[in-house]
């Protein structure tokens, strides 16, 4: 079974900064409340994150959400299960994958 997470619909139209302590809709909140529970649920074979429709993403948001996910879950599992869609601004998906790849943990 696939899980589709539309950031604009299921999280925020205006994603915030890196940490929850800095304000609403942070990358930390997105990772902890949406991405990690999805990865911990074995019923989802693929987790598809759609980044389209938002007002944009700070580089710190993408690094904390996706790089942070890789630090917890590991790059191998992410590579097997995560799909990132960003048709409107393809560089967001590219940056997220670069953040994942740059993490030390396997």
N, C-alpha and C positions, 0 to 999 in steps of 0.2 A: 504494500500500500504506500502511496505517495502522500506527503504532506506539502501543501503549498502555503507559504507564508508571504503575504503581500504586505510589505512594510507600511505602505500608505494606508491600507485598510485596517490592519490588525495591530499596528503599533502607533505610528504618527505620520502625519503629512510633513511635519517639520522636525526631523530627528535632531537631537541636541548634541552635546559634547561627549567627551570621553566618560566621565564619571557621574554617578548619580548625585554626588555631593555638589556638583556644579550646576545642577538644574534638571528640569523635566526632560523626559524622553532621551535619556543618555544611552550610550552604547553599552555601558555596564548593565543597565536595566534590560535592554533588548537581549543581550547575551544570557543573563541570568534567568529571565522570566519567559523567554520565548525559544531561543536557540538551544540552550542546554536541556530543558525538558524534552524538546523534540528529539535530540540525539540520545537521550536516556531511555526513550520509549522504543523498544525493539520492533514494534509493529510497523514502523515507518522504514521502508527500504530506501527511499529517496526523500531528501528534504530539499525542496525547491524554494529558494528565497528570491522573490521578485522585488527589485529595488526601484522599479518604475513608479511614477506618479507622485513622488515626494518633491519637496522644495529643494532637495539636494543633500549632500553628505559632506561633513568635514572629514578630512583624512584621518583625524584622530578617532572619529566614530568608527570608521571601517576597520582601523587597526585594532581597536579595543574589542569590537564585536567579533570580528572574524579571526584576527590574530589571537585574541584572548580565548576564543573557542578552541583554536588549535593547541594552545598551551594546556587546556584542560582535557580535551578529548583525544588529541593526537592527530597528526597530519594524515596518517594512513586511513583512519575511519572517515575523516572529512573527505578525502579524495574518493572514497568509495560511495559516499552517501549524499554529499552536498552538491547542489547545482545552483548557480547564481545567475539570475536573469537581470540584465540591465540594457534593454534595447534603446531607451531614450538617451542614456549617457554610458556607453560601453566602458569607459575608463573606470567607472565605479566598480564594476565586476573585476576588471583587470587589477585594480588596486587591492581589492579584497583578497584575490588569489595571491597576489604578491605578498601581502601581509601574512597569509597562511604559510606560504613557502618559506618565508624568512624566519619562522619560529624554529627553535632548536629541537624541541621535543618531537619524537617520532610517535 
